[in-house]
Amino acid sequence: MFSYLRERFATHLRERGRRRARLVSKDGRCNIEFGNVEQSRFVFLIDIWTTILDLRWRYKMTIFISAFLGSWFLFGLLWYVVAYIHKDLPEFNPSINHTPCVENINGLTSAFLFSLETQVTIGYGFRCVTEQCATAIFLLIFQSILGVIINSFMCGAILAKISRSKNRAKTITFSKNAVISKRGGKLCLLIRVANLRKSLLIGSHIYGKLLKSTITPEGETIILDQVNIEFVVDAGNENLFFISPLTIYHIIDKNSPFFHMAAETLLQQDFELVVFLDGTVEATSATCQVRTSYIPEEVLWGYRFAPIVSKTKEGKYRVDFQNFSKTVAVETPHCAFCLYNEKEARAKEKKGYDNPGFVLSEANETSDTKM
């Protein structure tokens, strides 16, 4: 009993480790790590816009808050220095006729408040710059310009982060499993994909890559070797009318990398099928890409997808997403090679063949009738 449980636990750990060893996760994130990069990280600061957009929200908001608070406090110190040099602070006991550079700056706190009011253009009217100091006027102009730049950059980065087409890709979903069954008399690998929004993806295109390790005739081992996988639907794989869930399929013929696989050997294979969907968002005209992946344990041989679209009595089409990833077992050949051999055998049965060993001999006609 204990040996059986131990074996089951070891098998579970092996399968779990294998499931995690994938390049692309089910939600499209790439599991890859870069090491020993010779270029300096300074190159990422050169393209600061892309770097900011790629940051996670918690880091982006930290930079957003730090940029404003830092600039307010920095200019607050500068305003305090201007007031200190001009001896506008109360500790200098200025005379009644003394004209300060900035009215009503009594310390560091009031200098910080004036900096905040200046940069965000609040304009309470209690503190203001006078014409007494050219330095204060120059500092006011410089902070106003810099404040506009910071506002434009940070607000633009937030808006671009929110409106990225990557978020639109989250409303495109693939079936949990891929299935292999007969379709139109051919053995096919089928995947279901759905658009959860009513807005369309314009110019959609579906394709796939099969990732596996191969050994070249020269003995070189190529990890993550990519093989093109063509997916089609009944209307073609270009410019899809993607208003309802579609079932895309790959025909397993002699040119397919799945041709030499069988139902018994599928789980023994080491590959990862990555499926891509490219399209243009109708609302923003931005391009987006949706991707997912399937490993051998997620490819079901001898199944097809359950129906998902029906028509109501009111004449509307209803999509039941409860059956989106549901599969039904069907009779399927255990390998593509057997299916094509069976077809060839049936075709030969319908044809006639000459026997080269057959010799036609003519017999002399004799008449038994006597005159």
N, C-alpha and C positions, 0 to 999 in steps of 0.2 A: 504493500500500500504506500509506504513512504517512498520507495523507489519510483513508483508511478507518479506520485505528486512531484518528486524532485525532477523527473524527466519532463513533466508538463511545465513546470516552472522554468526550467532551462530553455525549453522550446519557446515559451512565451517571451523570455528575455531576448533570445536570438531574433525572433520576429519583430519585437519592439525595436531592437537596435537596427534592424534592416529597414524598418519603416521610417526611421529618423534619417537614414542615410540617403537623402534626396536633395537634389540641387534646387528645385523649385517646390515650395510648399503648396498646399491646396489653395491658399488664398493669394498665391502669386508672388510671394516674397522669395528672393534668391538667397540660398544658404551658401554663401561663399565668403572666404576670408582672404585678405591680401596680406602678405608678409614680406619683409625685407625690401620694401619699396625704396629705391635709391633717391627718388625726388623728394625734396623738402616739402613739409606741410605748408610752406609759404605759398605754393602754387594754388592751394585751395583758397587762400586769402585774396589772390588776384581775381579769381572768379567768385567774389564775395556774394553776388546775387544768387547764384545757384547753390552756394554753400548754405546761405540763410534759408532758402526754400527747402532744402533737403533735411534741415534740422527737425527734430521732433518738437512737438508743441511746447513741452515744458522748457526746453532750451530756448526756443524762439521767444516765449513770453518772458523768460529771464532776461534775454538781451533787450527786448522791447522796454521793459520796466527800467533796466539798468541804464539804457541810453538816455531816457528822459530824466530820471533822477540824477544821473551823473552830470548831465549838461546843466541842469538847474543848479546843482550844488557848486559846480565849477564856476559858473558865471556869478553865483552868489558870492563866492570868495573874491572874485575880481571886483564886483561892485563894492564889497567891503573894503578892499585895498584902496580903491579910488576914494572912498569916503574917508578912509584913515589918512591917506596922503594929503588930502585937501583939508583935513582937520574939521570934518563935518560932524563927527561923533560927539555925543554929550560929554564925554570925559575930557574933551579939550575946552569946554566952556566957551563955545563960540559967542561972539557978540550979537546984539540984536540986529545989526545991519549986515551980518554975515549971510552971503548967498551960497548955499551948498550946491554941490554938483547934482545931487539927487535929493529931492525933498523927502523928509520923514524917514530917513534911514538912521536908526538908532543903534544898530548892532548887527550881528551876523544873522539873526533870525529875520529881521526886517529886510536885510540884503537878499536873503534866500527868497522871501516872498516877492520882492520886486523882480528878481530873476525869473521866477515862475510866471508872474503876471506879464512880463515882457515877452517871453518865448511863446506862450500860448495865447497872446493877444487878448487877455482878459480886460485890462484897462479899467480898473476901479476908479482911477482919478485921484486917489489919495497920495500915492507916490508917483513922482514924475521927474524926468530929466530937465534940468535947466540949461540955459545957454552959457553958463559960467565956465564949463570945462569942455574943451575939445575932445579930451580923452573919453569922457563919459558919452559924448555923442558918437564917437567912433565905436565904442564898445556896444552901444545900443544897436547900431547898424549891423555890426558883425554878429551879434547874438540873434537878431531878427532873421538874417539870411541863413545862418546855421540852423536855426530852429525850423525854418521852412524845409531845408534839406532833410533834416532828421524826420520830420513829420511825413514828408513825401516817401522817403525810403521805407520807414517802418510800417506805415499804413499800407503802402503798396505791397510790401512783403506779406502782410497779414491777409490782404485781399487776394493776392496770387495763391497763397497757401490754401485759402478756403475754396477758391474756384478752380483748383487743379483738376484736370481730367482724371487723375488717379482716384479721386473720390467717386467719380461717375462709374468707374470700373467696378466699384463695390456693389452696384446694382445689376451687374451681369454675373450670373451664377452657372456653374457647370454641375453635372450630375456627380454624385459621390463616386460612382463606379463606372467603368467602361464595360461593355458587353461584346461578345463575339457570337454571331449567329448568322443564319442565311437571310439575305435580302435580295430580292430579284433574282433568285437562283444562284447567287454568288455568296461566298463566305466573306463577311464584313466585320470590321470593328466599329462599333457604334458608340457615340457619346451624345448626351443631350445637353443643350445650352439654352438659357432663357434670359430674356430682358425683363427685369422687374419694373421698369418704367414704361409708360405709354409713349414717351418720346423715342424716336428712332435713332439708331446709329447709321449714319450715311456712309455708303461705300464700304460696308463691312467685308472683311476678308478673313478666312479661317485657314490655318495651316498648322502643321505639327513638326516636332523634332524628336527623334528617338535617340536618347543618350545611352551609350554603353561603352564598355572598354573593349578595344580590338587590338589585335596583334598584326602588324603589317608583314608582308613576305620577307622584309629585311630584318624582322625580329624586334621591331620597335613597338612598344606598348603605348597605345594612345588611350588615355583616360578621358571620358566624356566625349567620345567621338560622336559627331552629329550626323544623323541620317534623315533626309527629308521624308516627311510623311504627308501625302496628299489627302486632304479631307474634302468631301463634296456633299452637297445636298441635291435633291432632285432638280432644283432650279439652278444648280451651279454654285460655285463657292465665291463668286464675285457679286457685289451689290445685293446683299441679302435683304429681303423684306422681313426685317427682324421685329415683328410686332407680336408674335407668339412663339412659344418654345419650339426650337428646331432640333431635329436629330441628324447630326452629321455622321458620316460613315467613311471609312477607309476600306477600299476593296483589297482583300488579301489575295493577290495574284502572284505569279512567279517573280515579279519584280519587287514584291513587298518583303520587308525584313521579317514579317510574321509568317511567311510561307512555310518555313521549316519548323515552326513551333506546333505543338499538339496540346490537347487538353491535359495529357498526363505530364508533360514536361514544362508547362507554362510557369508553374511556381518555381521551377529550378532555374529559370532564366534570370539574368541580372541586367535589367534595363530600366529606363525611366522615360515615359512618354510625356512630353511637354506639349500642351496645346495652346495656341495663341489665337486671339481674336482682335484684329485691328479695325478701328472705325473712327468716324468723325462725329463728335457730339453735335446734335442738331441745334441745341440752344446756344452754344458758345462757339461752334466751328473749330473747336480744339480737338486734336487727335488723341486717342486713348488706346491703350492696349490692356487686354485682360488675358491672364494666363493661369494655368493650373497644370497639375502633373498627375500621372498615374504610374504606380509601380505594379509588378506582377500580381501582388495580392489584391489589387484593386481592379483587376481585369477578370471578369466572370465569363467563362466559356460555356456556351449553351444556354444563354439567357437573352431575352429582349426586354425593352422597356414597356411598362404598362401604359395604356392610353391615358392621355392627360387633357385633351381638348374635347369638349362636348358642346351641343347646341341646346339652348333652353327653349321652353315653349314660347317665350316672348320674342324669339328670333335672335337672341344674343349668343355670342360664343363665350363659353366659360372655360377657364383654365384652372384645373384642380392641382395645385402644387403639392397636395398630399401624396400624389403618385409620381412626383417629379423624378425621384431616384429609385422608385419601386421597380423591381425586375420580375419577370415571369420566365420559368424554365421552358425551353422549347427543344424539339429534336434537332440536333446539330451534329454534323460530321466531326469526329474527334481531331481531324487535321485537314488542312487545305489540300494537301497532296492527295488524300483519299477521295475528296470531293471531285477533283479534276480527273482522276483515274476512273472514277465511276462514270463521269460524263463521257469520257473517251470510249469506255467499254460499251455504253449504251449506243453511242454513235456508230460503232463498228457493227453492232448487231443489226442495224437498219441497212447496212450496205452488203452487197454481194461480192464475193472474191472468187477469181478463177483458180482452179487447181492446176498447177503447172504439170503435175504427173498424169493428168487425164488425157488419153489419146482417143480420138474419135475414129472408130473403124467402120467402114461401109460394108454392108452385107449384100451379096448378090441376090436379086429378086428371082424367085422361081415360081412357076405357075403350075398349079396342080390340075388345071382344067385341060382336058384333052379334047381336041376337035374330032 
